[in-house]
């Protein structure tokens, strides 16, 4: 069985195929496989961009749970689905700083299911 890895270093965004695979994995792990909610505001997100490839308000983006400034990498166990607005607003803030400890703990618990070999495996 082949393993899926990014073709570039894990601290980079990866190529478009890598990003698409990660988006699909996030939609499966955090949602129903084609949609999921933004982990911050709950907006229902879709995998695909708009008609001409432009980003829509509800296009799924990958957010690093541990931000890059704190050493977070673009690997599945450190990614969560976010809407574009929340992803931009969070920036380099930690989960606790952005959404409070209680919500951050719930997000980390769901992410931990992936780390334990939960419903999605790459």
N, CA and C atoms as an extended XYZ file, in Angstrom:
366
Properties=species:S:1:pos:R:3:atomname:S:1:resname:S:1:resid:I:1 pbc="F F F"
N         0.839       -1.164        0.000 N   UNK     1
C         0.000        0.000        0.000 CA  UNK     1
C         0.892        1.237        0.000 C   UNK     1
N         0.655        2.129       -0.919 N   UNK     2
C         1.447        3.339       -1.019 CA  UNK     2
C         1.013        4.325        0.055 C   UNK     2
N         1.967        5.058        0.558 N   UNK     3
C         1.634        6.098        1.514 CA  UNK     3
C         1.571        7.427        0.791 C   UNK     3
N         0.764        8.309        1.300 N   UNK     4
C         0.626        9.633        0.711 CA  UNK     4
C         1.438       10.608        1.535 C   UNK     4
N         2.358       11.257        0.897 N   UNK     5
C         3.136       12.294        1.552 CA  UNK     5
C         3.162       13.494        0.643 C   UNK     5
N         3.499       14.605        1.212 N   UNK     6
C         3.620       15.772        0.365 CA  UNK     6
C         4.901       15.651       -0.425 C   UNK     6
N         4.895       16.237       -1.613 N   UNK     7
C         6.060       16.144       -2.470 CA  UNK     7
C         7.113       17.164       -2.078 C   UNK     7
N         6.771       18.052       -1.177 N   UNK     8
C         7.703       19.046       -0.678 CA  UNK     8
C         7.792       18.916        0.819 C   UNK     8
N         8.636       19.701        1.442 N   UNK     9
C         8.774       19.644        2.895 CA  UNK     9
C         7.421       19.848        3.569 C   UNK     9
N         7.245       19.229        4.727 N   UNK    10
C         5.971       19.320        5.442 CA  UNK    10
C         5.671       20.712        5.973 C   UNK    10
N         6.662       21.602        5.990 N   UNK    11
C         6.381       22.946        6.474 CA  UNK    11
C         5.948       23.874        5.350 C   UNK    11
N         5.824       23.352        4.147 N   UNK    12
C         5.323       24.142        3.032 CA  UNK    12
C         3.898       23.722        2.724 C   UNK    12
N         3.224       24.482        1.916 N   UNK    13
C         1.816       24.224        1.612 CA  UNK    13
C         1.618       22.980        0.757 C   UNK    13
N         2.608       22.508        0.041 N   UNK    14
C         2.450       21.373       -0.863 CA  UNK    14
C         1.912       21.837       -2.201 C   UNK    14
N         1.901       20.928       -3.160 N   UNK    15
C         1.381       21.279       -4.484 CA  UNK    15
C        -0.141       21.156       -4.502 C   UNK    15
N        -0.742       21.503       -5.617 N   UNK    16
C        -2.209       21.522       -5.675 CA  UNK    16
C        -2.813       20.143       -5.437 C   UNK    16
N        -2.151       19.083       -5.896 N   UNK    17
C        -2.667       17.723       -5.656 CA  UNK    17
C        -2.613       17.390       -4.168 C   UNK    17
N        -1.528       17.780       -3.498 N   UNK    18
C        -1.408       17.560       -2.049 CA  UNK    18
C        -2.511       18.300       -1.302 C   UNK    18
N        -2.732       19.554       -1.681 N   UNK    19
C        -3.759       20.360       -1.010 CA  UNK    19
C        -5.149       19.784       -1.245 C   UNK    19
N        -5.402       19.289       -2.451 N   UNK    20
C        -6.710       18.687       -2.747 CA  UNK    20
C        -6.917       17.428       -1.906 C   UNK    20
N        -5.890       16.576       -1.799 N   UNK    21
C        -5.995       15.354       -0.988 CA  UNK    21
C        -6.241       15.700        0.479 C   UNK    21
N        -5.542       16.709        0.970 N   UNK    22
C        -5.732       17.093        2.362 CA  UNK    22
C        -7.130       17.663        2.587 C   UNK    22
N        -7.620       18.454        1.638 N   UNK    23
C        -8.986       18.986        1.751 CA  UNK    23
C       -10.012       17.876        1.791 C   UNK    23
N        -9.838       16.855        0.936 N   UNK    24
C       -10.749       15.709        0.927 CA  UNK    24
C       -10.686       14.970        2.254 C   UNK    24
N        -9.478       14.800        2.784 N   UNK    25
C        -9.320       14.133        4.075 CA  UNK    25
C        -9.976       14.906        5.203 C   UNK    25
N        -9.847       16.225        5.177 N   UNK    26
C       -10.492       17.052        6.201 CA  UNK    26
C       -12.006       16.937        6.119 C   UNK    26
N       -12.542       16.952        4.896 N   UNK    27
C       -13.998       16.836        4.728 CA  UNK    27
C       -14.494       15.486        5.232 C   UNK    27
N       -13.706       14.421        5.066 N   UNK    28
C       -14.112       13.099        5.566 CA  UNK    28
C       -14.001       13.035        7.086 C   UNK    28
N       -12.916       13.542        7.624 N   UNK    29
C       -12.684       13.421        9.067 CA  UNK    29
C       -13.580       14.349        9.884 C   UNK    29
N       -13.777       15.563        9.410 N   UNK    30
C       -14.517       16.564       10.160 CA  UNK    30
C       -15.960       16.693        9.705 C   UNK    30
N       -16.342       16.048        8.588 N   UNK    31
C       -17.691       16.209        8.055 CA  UNK    31
C       -18.214       14.933        7.442 C   UNK    31
N       -18.948       15.070        6.326 N   UNK    32
C       -19.576       13.903        5.700 CA  UNK    32
C       -18.853       13.433        4.437 C   UNK    32
N       -17.728       14.006        4.127 N   UNK    33
C       -16.962       13.585        2.956 CA  UNK    33
C       -16.979       14.595        1.831 C   UNK    33
N       -18.036       15.383        1.750 N   UNK    34
C       -18.088       16.425        0.723 CA  UNK    34
C       -18.249       17.808        1.334 C   UNK    34
N       -18.781       17.876        2.531 N   UNK    35
C       -18.902       19.146        3.244 CA  UNK    35
C       -18.489       18.944        4.698 C   UNK    35
N       -18.170       20.034        5.352 N   UNK    36
C       -17.894       20.022        6.789 CA  UNK    36
C       -18.046       21.444        7.283 C   UNK    36
N       -18.051       21.626        8.564 N   UNK    37
C       -18.196       22.959        9.127 CA  UNK    37
C       -16.854       23.578        9.455 C   UNK    37
N       -16.785       24.890        9.351 N   UNK    38
C       -15.603       25.613        9.809 CA  UNK    38
C       -15.451       25.319       11.302 C   UNK    38
N       -14.264       24.956       11.728 N   UNK    39
C       -14.072       24.590       13.133 CA  UNK    39
C       -14.199       25.791       14.065 C   UNK    39
N       -14.210       26.983       13.508 N   UNK    40
C       -14.303       28.189       14.326 CA  UNK    40
C       -15.705       28.792       14.349 C   UNK    40
N       -16.332       28.981       13.189 N   UNK    41
C       -17.635       29.669       13.148 CA  UNK    41
C       -18.791       28.758       12.750 C   UNK    41
N       -18.505       27.544       12.254 N   UNK    42
C       -19.554       26.601       11.906 CA  UNK    42
C       -20.104       26.734       10.494 C   UNK    42
N       -19.631       27.705        9.707 N   UNK    43
C       -20.096       27.852        8.333 CA  UNK    43
C       -19.897       26.530        7.586 C   UNK    43
N       -20.924       26.073        6.857 N   UNK    44
C       -20.815       24.836        6.088 CA  UNK    44
C       -19.882       25.093        4.902 C   UNK    44
N       -18.840       24.289        4.809 N   UNK    45
C       -17.802       24.447        3.787 CA  UNK    45
C       -17.905       23.359        2.739 C   UNK    45
N       -17.556       23.695        1.520 N   UNK    46
C       -17.512       22.741        0.419 CA  UNK    46
C       -16.093       22.647       -0.104 C   UNK    46
N       -15.780       21.501       -0.700 N   UNK    47
C       -14.437       21.279       -1.212 CA  UNK    47
C       -14.112       22.142       -2.420 C   UNK    47
N       -15.059       22.303       -3.311 N   UNK    48
C       -14.760       22.912       -4.594 CA  UNK    48
C       -14.920       24.422       -4.582 C   UNK    48
N       -14.084       25.054       -5.378 N   UNK    49
C       -14.173       26.500       -5.541 CA  UNK    49
C       -15.332       26.825       -6.477 C   UNK    49
N       -15.489       28.095       -6.775 N   UNK    50
C       -16.577       28.556       -7.630 CA  UNK    50
C       -16.437       28.139       -9.078 C   UNK    50
N       -17.328       28.625       -9.931 N   UNK    51
C       -17.422       28.203      -11.325 CA  UNK    51
C       -16.128       28.346      -12.131 C   UNK    51
N       -15.375       29.398      -11.896 N   UNK    52
C       -14.131       29.608      -12.645 CA  UNK    52
C       -12.908       29.400      -11.767 C   UNK    52
N       -13.051       28.600      -10.749 N   UNK    53
C       -11.956       28.305       -9.842 CA  UNK    53
C       -11.742       29.350       -8.762 C   UNK    53
N       -12.578       30.392       -8.759 N   UNK    54
C       -12.391       31.419       -7.740 CA  UNK    54
C       -12.900       30.919       -6.390 C   UNK    54
N       -12.282       31.426       -5.349 N   UNK    55
C       -12.651       31.039       -3.988 CA  UNK    55
C       -14.019       31.629       -3.651 C   UNK    55
N       -14.882       30.817       -3.096 N   UNK    56
C       -16.193       31.257       -2.637 CA  UNK    56
C       -16.137       31.433       -1.123 C   UNK    56
N       -17.125       32.098       -0.580 N   UNK    57
C       -17.187       32.318        0.865 CA  UNK    57
C       -17.134       30.997        1.632 C   UNK    57
N       -17.736       29.970        1.058 N   UNK    58
C       -17.821       28.691        1.779 CA  UNK    58
C       -16.848       27.631        1.246 C   UNK    58
N       -15.762       28.049        0.609 N   UNK    59
C       -14.747       27.093        0.156 CA  UNK    59
C       -13.886       26.675        1.341 C   UNK    59
N       -13.669       25.376        1.509 N   UNK    60
C       -12.847       24.844        2.591 CA  UNK    60
C       -11.402       25.289        2.414 C   UNK    60
N       -10.819       25.834        3.474 N   UNK    61
C        -9.382       26.096        3.499 CA  UNK    61
C        -8.782       25.280        4.628 C   UNK    61
N        -7.512       24.979        4.522 N   UNK    62
C        -6.813       24.203        5.545 CA  UNK    62
C        -6.164       25.175        6.520 C   UNK    62
N        -6.464       25.026        7.805 N   UNK    63
C        -5.829       25.865        8.809 CA  UNK    63
C        -4.942       25.006        9.684 C   UNK    63
N        -3.743       25.490        9.939 N   UNK    64
C        -2.845       24.771       10.850 CA  UNK    64
C        -3.290       25.041       12.283 C   UNK    64
N        -3.587       23.977       13.021 N   UNK    65
C        -4.035       24.114       14.406 CA  UNK    65
C        -2.933       24.739       15.252 C   UNK    65
N        -1.711       24.253       15.080 N   UNK    66
C        -0.542       24.913       15.651 CA  UNK    66
C         0.017       25.764       14.519 C   UNK    66
N        -0.008       27.094       14.663 N   UNK    67
C         0.383       27.951       13.550 CA  UNK    67
C         1.849       27.791       13.152 C   UNK    67
N         2.135       28.183       11.930 N   UNK    68
C         3.494       28.084       11.415 CA  UNK    68
C         4.501       28.822       12.276 C   UNK    68
N         4.116       29.976       12.824 N   UNK    69
C         5.019       30.759       13.664 CA  UNK    69
C         5.432       29.997       14.925 C   UNK    69
N         4.599       29.009       15.321 N   UNK    70
C         4.900       28.207       16.507 CA  UNK    70
C         5.446       26.833       16.116 C   UNK    70
N         5.823       26.667       14.847 N   UNK    71
C         6.399       25.403       14.388 CA  UNK    71
C         5.391       24.429       13.794 C   UNK    71
N         4.134       24.842       13.626 N   UNK    72
C         3.115       23.962       13.054 CA  UNK    72
C         3.381       23.682       11.586 C   UNK    72
N         3.134       22.454       11.178 N   UNK    73
C         3.399       22.048        9.797 CA  UNK    73
C         2.097       21.704        9.080 C   UNK    73
N         2.183       21.644        7.757 N   UNK    74
C         1.036       21.256        6.926 CA  UNK    74
C         0.978       19.738        6.838 C   UNK    74
N         0.658       19.099        7.937 N   UNK    75
C         0.464       17.654        7.967 CA  UNK    75
C        -0.945       17.418        8.503 C   UNK    75
N        -1.559       16.312        8.095 N   UNK    76
C        -2.971       16.087        8.394 CA  UNK    76
C        -3.310       16.200        9.879 C   UNK    76
N        -2.459       15.698       10.744 N   UNK    77
C        -2.794       15.744       12.169 CA  UNK    77
C        -2.727       17.152       12.744 C   UNK    77
N        -2.243       18.123       11.962 N   UNK    78
C        -2.193       19.507       12.421 CA  UNK    78
C        -3.106       20.423       11.605 C   UNK    78
N        -4.017       19.848       10.839 N   UNK    79
C        -4.894       20.656        9.992 CA  UNK    79
C        -6.349       20.541       10.428 C   UNK    79
N        -7.073       21.619       10.244 N   UNK    80
C        -8.510       21.639       10.479 CA  UNK    80
C        -9.173       22.464        9.391 C   UNK    80
N       -10.433       22.174        9.081 N   UNK    81
C       -11.137       22.935        8.050 CA  UNK    81
C       -11.588       24.288        8.595 C   UNK    81
N       -11.349       25.324        7.812 N   UNK    82
C       -11.759       26.668        8.223 CA  UNK    82
C       -12.254       27.433        7.008 C   UNK    82
N       -13.177       28.345        7.244 N   UNK    83
C       -13.569       29.238        6.161 CA  UNK    83
C       -12.420       30.232        5.954 C   UNK    83
N       -12.399       30.855        4.810 N   UNK    84
C       -11.324       31.779        4.477 CA  UNK    84
C       -11.229       32.910        5.501 C   UNK    84
N       -12.369       33.481        5.874 N   UNK    85
C       -12.361       34.607        6.811 CA  UNK    85
C       -11.762       34.223        8.161 C   UNK    85
N       -12.177       33.097        8.708 N   UNK    86
C       -11.637       32.661       10.002 CA  UNK    86
C       -10.151       32.325        9.891 C   UNK    86
N        -9.762       31.674        8.794 N   UNK    87
C        -8.366       31.316        8.591 CA  UNK    87
C        -7.499       32.567        8.585 C   UNK    87
N        -7.933       33.604        7.887 N   UNK    88
C        -7.171       34.852        7.821 CA  UNK    88
C        -7.153       35.544        9.184 C   UNK    88
N        -8.308       35.604        9.865 N   UNK    89
C        -8.368       36.263       11.170 CA  UNK    89
C        -7.514       35.556       12.211 C   UNK    89
N        -7.476       34.216       12.161 N   UNK    90
C        -6.688       33.476       13.144 CA  UNK    90
C        -5.209       33.763       12.946 C   UNK    90
N        -4.751       33.791       11.711 N   UNK    91
C        -3.345       34.093       11.448 CA  UNK    91
C        -2.416       33.220       12.271 C   UNK    91
N        -1.525       33.851       13.018 N   UNK    92
C        -0.546       33.128       13.830 CA  UNK    92
C        -0.971       32.978       15.285 C   UNK    92
N        -2.265       33.206       15.580 N   UNK    93
C        -2.743       33.016       16.945 CA  UNK    93
C        -2.858       31.528       17.252 C   UNK    93
N        -2.688       31.183       18.519 N   UNK    94
C        -2.918       29.793       18.931 CA  UNK    94
C        -4.424       29.547       18.963 C   UNK    94
N        -4.815       28.281       19.029 N   UNK    95
C        -6.238       27.952       19.155 CA  UNK    95
C        -6.840       28.619       20.384 C   UNK    95
N        -6.129       28.565       21.514 N   UNK    96
C        -6.644       29.156       22.754 CA  UNK    96
C        -6.833       30.661       22.615 C   UNK    96
N        -5.885       31.326       21.979 N   UNK    97
C        -5.990       32.776       21.795 CA  UNK    97
C        -7.152       33.141       20.871 C   UNK    97
N        -7.366       32.328       19.838 N   UNK    98
C        -8.374       32.675       18.845 CA  UNK    98
C        -9.789       32.337       19.279 C   UNK    98
N        -9.990       31.170       19.882 N   UNK    99
C       -11.371       30.764       20.157 CA  UNK    99
C       -11.623       30.362       21.605 C   UNK    99
N       -10.683       30.582       22.486 N   UNK   100
C       -10.885       30.262       23.892 CA  UNK   100
C       -10.524       28.818       24.212 C   UNK   100
N       -10.181       28.587       25.442 N   UNK   101
C        -9.678       27.274       25.866 CA  UNK   101
C       -10.704       26.162       25.697 C   UNK   101
N       -11.954       26.407       26.067 N   UNK   102
C       -12.970       25.349       25.997 CA  UNK   102
C       -13.157       24.858       24.561 C   UNK   102
N       -13.354       25.783       23.611 N   UNK   103
C       -13.533       25.398       22.202 CA  UNK   103
C       -12.245       24.798       21.643 C   UNK   103
N       -11.108       25.362       22.018 N   UNK   104
C        -9.821       24.842       21.550 CA  UNK   104
C        -9.631       23.392       22.001 C   UNK   104
N       -10.034       23.091       23.234 N   UNK   105
C        -9.922       21.717       23.736 CA  UNK   105
C       -10.799       20.759       22.925 C   UNK   105
N       -12.024       21.213       22.552 N   UNK   106
C       -12.901       20.363       21.722 CA  UNK   106
C       -12.287       20.129       20.349 C   UNK   106
N       -11.716       21.164       19.751 N   UNK   107
C       -11.072       21.026       18.438 CA  UNK   107
C        -9.900       20.054       18.535 C   UNK   107
N        -9.087       20.193       19.578 N   UNK   108
C        -7.945       19.281       19.753 CA  UNK   108
C        -8.413       17.844       19.964 C   UNK   108
N        -9.544       17.652       20.648 N   UNK   109
C       -10.061       16.296       20.871 CA  UNK   109
C       -10.468       15.641       19.550 C   UNK   109
N       -11.114       16.406       18.680 N   UNK   110
C       -11.496       15.855       17.369 CA  UNK   110
C       -10.252       15.568       16.541 C   UNK   110
N        -9.285       16.484       16.573 N   UNK   111
C        -8.039       16.267       15.838 CA  UNK   111
C        -7.307       15.041       16.375 C   UNK   111
N        -7.400       14.794       17.673 N   UNK   112
C        -6.731       13.639       18.277 CA  UNK   112
C        -7.289       12.327       17.739 C   UNK   112
N        -8.557       12.294       17.350 N   UNK   113
C        -9.130       11.079       16.747 CA  UNK   113
C        -8.354       10.702       15.496 C   UNK   113
N        -7.952       11.681       14.719 N   UNK   114
C        -7.144       11.401       13.530 CA  UNK   114
C        -5.796       10.831       13.944 C   UNK   114
N        -5.196       11.404       14.976 N   UNK   115
C        -3.882       10.939       15.426 CA  UNK   115
C        -3.940        9.495       15.919 C   UNK   115
N        -5.091        9.082       16.456 N   UNK   116
C        -5.228        7.707       16.960 CA  UNK   116
C        -5.674        6.738       15.877 C   UNK   116
N        -5.667        7.193       14.617 N   UNK   117
C        -6.095        6.307       13.541 CA  UNK   117
C        -7.604        6.299       13.393 C   UNK   117
N        -8.227        7.453       13.615 N   UNK   118
C        -9.672        7.586       13.493 CA  UNK   118
C       -10.169        7.295       12.091 C   UNK   118
N       -11.260        7.883       11.699 N   UNK   119
C       -11.927        7.508       10.465 CA  UNK   119
C       -11.136        7.753        9.184 C   UNK   119
N       -10.152        8.646        9.206 N   UNK   120
C        -9.402        8.957        7.983 CA  UNK   120
C        -7.960        8.521        8.153 C   UNK   120
N        -7.441        7.834        7.145 N   UNK   121
C        -6.024        7.433        7.162 CA  UNK   121
C        -5.407        7.763        5.816 C   UNK   121
N        -4.202        8.268        5.855 N   UNK   122
C        -3.410        8.492        4.635 CA  UNK   122
C        -2.220        7.608        4.644 C   UNK   122
